[in-house]
């Protein structure tokens, strides 16, 4: 059975560059991901990983990505895999300036049929992540994850 595409649209009351930086810079990501570090090489073929302490206290990769396309500050496409999993999917972020906001469209597709657990985690996670980032960029603070 094919897993459905995940699609989300949020509107951020912030300048385009600020929203872009919120998505690709370590500091905002550290805040919205409760201390996880974003390690990123923002170029096609570059890596984008979220790392932090594992259950044993040793450093581990939570999410492993490879950048496929980047057109700063409006477009980013990358592969996505949870931890050591070899199962990848694809994320596309599109930022479009509007009158007083930036439209952020997320499409997460290319799911492998046997990756239902990651799909479910992302279906729950994307709205939470985008809400936390939106709140952070608009107010300077955010709320704790569940």
C-alpha positions in Angstrom: 0.0 0.0 0.0 1.3 3.4 -1.0 1.7 5.9 1.8 0.0 9.2 1.2 1.8 12.5 0.5 2.0 14.8 3.5 1.2 18.4 2.6 1.1 21.5 4.9 0.8 25.2 4.4 1.5 27.8 7.1 1.7 31.6 6.9 4.4 33.3 8.9 4.2 37.0 9.7 7.9 37.6 9.2 10.2 38.6 6.4 11.2 36.0 3.8 14.9 35.9 4.9 13.9 35.5 8.6 11.7 32.5 7.7 14.4 31.0 5.5 17.0 31.4 8.3 14.6 29.8 10.7 14.4 26.7 8.6 18.1 26.3 7.8 20.1 27.9 10.7 21.3 26.0 13.8 20.0 28.3 16.5 16.3 28.4 15.7 16.4 24.6 15.1 18.1 24.0 18.4 15.2 25.9 20.1 12.3 24.2 18.3 14.0 20.7 18.5 14.7 20.9 22.2 18.5 21.1 21.9 19.1 18.9 18.8 21.9 20.4 16.7 21.4 21.1 13.0 24.5 20.3 11.0 24.0 21.6 7.4 26.0 22.0 4.2 23.5 24.2 2.3 24.3 23.0 -1.3 23.1 20.2 -3.6 24.7 17.0 -2.4 25.3 18.5 1.0 24.3 16.8 4.2 21.7 18.1 6.7 21.5 16.2 9.9 19.8 16.6 13.3 22.1 15.2 16.0 22.1 15.0 19.7 22.5 12.6 22.7 21.0 9.2 22.3 19.6 7.0 25.1 23.1 5.9 26.1 24.4 9.5 26.2 26.5 9.1 23.1 26.0 11.4 20.1 23.5 10.0 17.5 21.8 11.2 14.3 18.1 11.7 14.8 17.3 12.7 11.2 19.6 12.2 8.2 19.1 14.2 5.0 20.8 15.0 1.7 20.1 18.3 0.0 18.9 17.7 -3.6 18.1 21.3 -4.6 18.4 24.7 -3.0 17.4 28.2 -4.2 17.8 30.4 -1.2 15.6 31.9 0.2 12.7 30.3 -1.6 13.2 26.6 -2.2 14.7 23.6 -0.6 14.4 19.9 -1.5 16.1 17.1 0.4 16.0 13.4 1.2 14.8 12.4 4.7 15.6 9.4 6.8 15.0 8.8 10.5 18.2 7.8 12.4 20.1 4.9 11.0 17.2 3.8 8.8 18.0 3.2 5.1 14.4 4.1 4.2 14.3 7.6 2.6 11.5 9.9 1.6 11.7 13.4 0.1 10.8 16.9 1.6 10.2 20.0 -0.5 9.9 23.4 1.2 8.6 26.3 -0.9 8.6 29.9 0.6 6.4 32.5 -1.2 6.3 36.1 0.0 2.8 37.6 0.2 1.5 41.0 1.3 2.4 40.8 5.0 3.4 37.1 5.4 5.4 34.3 3.9 3.6 31.2 2.7 5.5 28.1 3.7 4.4 25.0 1.8 5.8 21.6 2.9 5.4 18.5 0.7 6.8 15.2 2.2 6.5 12.4 -0.4 8.4 9.5 -1.9 7.5 7.2 1.0 8.6 3.6 0.9 5.6 1.3 1.5 7.2 -0.3 4.6 8.0 3.0 6.3 4.6 3.6 8.0 6.1 4.4 11.4 8.2 7.2 10.1 5.2 8.4 8.0 3.0 8.5 11.1 5.7 10.3 13.1 6.1 13.0 10.4 2.3 13.4 10.0 2.2 14.3 13.7 5.6 16.1 13.7 5.3 18.6 10.8 2.4 20.6 12.2 4.1 20.8 15.6 7.5 21.8 14.1 6.0 24.5 11.8 3.8 25.8 14.7 6.8 26.0 17.0 8.9 27.8 14.3 6.1 30.2 13.4 5.6 31.1 17.1 9.4 31.6 17.6 9.8 33.8 14.6 6.8 35.9 15.3 7.2 36.3 19.1 10.8 35.4 19.9 9.7 32.4 22.1 8.0 29.1 21.5 6.2 26.4 23.4 7.4 23.0 24.6 6.9 20.0 22.5 4.6 17.2 23.7 
